[in-house]
Amino acid sequence: MTTTAIQRRVLVYGGKGALGSVCVDYFRKQNWWVTSIDLHENDQANSNILIDVNSLSLVDQETNVIEQLTQTLGMDDKLDAIICVAGGWAGGTAKNKDFIKNSELMIRQSLWSSLIATKLASKFLKSDGLLTLTGAKAALEPTPGMIGYGMAKSAVHHLVKSLSQKDKSGLPSDSSVLAILPITLDTPMNRKFMPNGNFQEWTPLTFVADLFVKWTNIPQERPKSGSLVQLLTENGITTLKID
């Protein structure tokens, strides 16, 4: 492998999911060296770290991931970017019989993954690197019909704002931390469960992956660290609203 093929390194947390797989593919096409963290291997990635999210505690997941990534990177190599797109969706009001179960699932999928990605950034991210987490536009407002989801995503928003205070938060000095806040992503599962949805108002996965590639390749294109970047798609065109 040539030097240029491994010159830049990115970790995609959730790299086997719908959005994560597209991100892995996009970065590989840009000749990036890509590590995927997920429940299952992504055979397009250069390396894979597998985690057991169902039986391991948050602390045990952290230990497991750090050990594997240390072995993968070696002693000196650092990551240019960490892209966390792990997550999921579950609804439920307080009266729902699965309210606690669904809320726990949302915390595990969205918040735990974001916390571990943050810890990895504190240890493995380059001084001018990029950490992106995944929030949700819906969580900017009350979410009474999906309380666990909104609670977990709003916690991610708070995490990003806190991490942007780099002199106090523990992230590398010149790094950037951002969150994307989609409304509905155009994934196969969303199409399956919402076949009558208005797909022209769903954000394409390729748009998101291309955005990540741009932010990592051109630091000047990144919004201010700590920004919550809403992805607003209308009539097939996606624009950004930055808070």
N, C-alpha and C positions, 0 to 999 in steps of 0.2 A: 504494500500500500504506500502511495506517495505521501510526502509530508503534507501537501495541501489537503489531502483527503481526511487527515485527522487533525488539522490545524485548529479547528473550532469545534467545541463540544457543547452539546445540549442534552439536558435530561427532560424527558416528557413523562410527567406523572399522570398515569391513566392512559398510557400509550397504546393500549389495545382497544380502547373504546372507540366510538364513532369519530369524535373530534380528534382524539389522541392519535388514531391511526392515520388520519389525514395529515396531522402535524408531523408525525414521523416521516411520512412519505415526502412532504414538502421540504423538510430539512435535509433529508438524504439526497434529494435532487439538487440541493445547493452544496453538496459535498461536505456536509457537516457530519461529525461523528455523533451518533445518537444512542442514548441509553433510554430504554423504556422501563417504567415501573408499573406493574399491573398484576392482576390475578393470573393472567395467562401471557405467554410469550407473543411478541410481535416479531415475526421472522424477517421483517424489513429493517429492524433496528440492528445496530452493530452489537449491542449487548442487551441483556434483559435481567431485571431484578424482579423476582416474584415474591409477592407478599400474601399472607393469609389474614384477610381482614375480618374473618368471622370468628376465629378462635383466639387470636392474639390480642392482647391489650394494646393500648396506644403506646405505652412505654416499650413493650416488647417489639412492636412494629418498628419503632424508631431504632432500637438496637439492631434489629435484623437488617434494616435498610442501610444504616450507616456502615455496618460491617461489610455488606456486599459491595457498596459503592466504593469503599476504601480499597477493597481488593481489585475492583474494576479499574479505578483511576490510577492506582499506585500512590506513591508518597508525594509526588510533586505536581501532578496535573490538576488543573482546576476547570470548572465549568464556566462557559461564557453565558449560559442562560439555563434557567429552570422554569419549565412551562407546566403548570399544574392545571390539568383539565379533568381531573377525576371528579366524579359527582353522580347525581341521579335526581330523581323526583319522586315524591310521595305526598299525597294530600292528606287532609284530615282536620276536622274541627276538634275541640276539646271533648265533645260527646262521642266522637268516633271510637269504636271498640279497639281500633289499632292505633289510637292517637299516640300512646307512649312508644309502641313498637316502631311506628313510622318516624317519630321524632328522633329516636335513637339511631335509626338507619340514616337519616339525613345528617345528623351530627357526625356519624362515622364516615360517611361518604364525602361530605363537603368540608367539614371542619378538621377532622383528623388528618386527612390528606394534605390540607393547607398548612397545618401545623408542622407536619413532618417535612414538607417541602421547604418551609421556612427554616427549620433546623438545618436541613441540608445546605441551604443558601448561606447560613452563618458559618458553615465549615468548609464548603467546597466551591462557592461562587467567587469568581474573579472580582477584583476591587471595583471594576467598572461594569460588572455583569448585570443581568436582568432577571428578576423574579416576577412571574405573572401568576396570579391566582384567579379563580373563577367565582364571581358573585352572581347576582341576578338583579335585573331592573325591578322586578316585583318586590324585592326585599327592601326597596327604598320607602315603601309604604306598608301599612298593616296587611297581613296575609291571613285573614281569619279562616279561609277554607283550606289552607295548607300551612298551618302554624309551624310545624317542625322544619319545613323547607325554608320558610322565611326567616326563622330564628337562626338557622345554621348559616344561611347566606349573609344575613346582616352581621353575624359574627365575623365572617370573612372580610366584609367591608371594613369593620373596625380594626381587624388585624392589619390590613393594608395601610390604613391611616397611621396606625401605631408604628409600623415598620418603616414608614417614610421618615421618621425621626431617627435617622441613621446614627447620629452621635450618641443616641441613648438606647436604640433598639437592638444593637448587636450585629446588624448587617454590614457588609463591607462598605468602606467609606464613600466611594463614588458610584455605588450600585443604584439601580432603580427598581422600584416595586410598583406594580400596577395590577389592577383587577379589570377584567372584562365583565360587563353586565349585560348579557343577552336577554332577549325576551323569549323567543322560541328559536331554537336551532333546527335546521333542516336535516334531521337525522332519520335513518330508516325506521327506528322505533317510534319516533313522533309521527311519521307518515302512517305507520301501521295502526297506531291507536287513535290518530286524528285524521282519518282519510278524507274528511270533508273540510279540512282546514284550508285557509287561504295561504298557499305556499309562497305567494308573492310577498308575504309579510314575514316570512321565516328567513333567518340569516343563514346563508350558505356556509358550510364548513370550510370550503376553500377560501372564502373571504377571511375567516378568522385565522386560518393557518398562514395565509399570505401576510396578514397583519403582524403576526408573531415574527415571521421571517424578516419583515421590514424593520421592526423594532430592534431586533437583535443585530442585524447587519448595519443599521444606520442609527446610532444612538441619538442623533439630532432629531430624528423623527418621533422619538418617544415623547408622550405627554409628561408633564411634571411628575416626579416620583410621588406616589401616594394617590394618584388620580384613579377615580372610578370611571371607567370608560363604557358608557352605554352604547350598545349596538342596535341601531334603529333602522329597520328594514321596511320600506314601503315601495310598492310597485316594482319589486325586484331590485331596488337600489338601497344599499346600506350606507348609512352615515354614522358618524361618531358624535356623541355628546359627552363632554368631559367635565366631570365635577372634581 
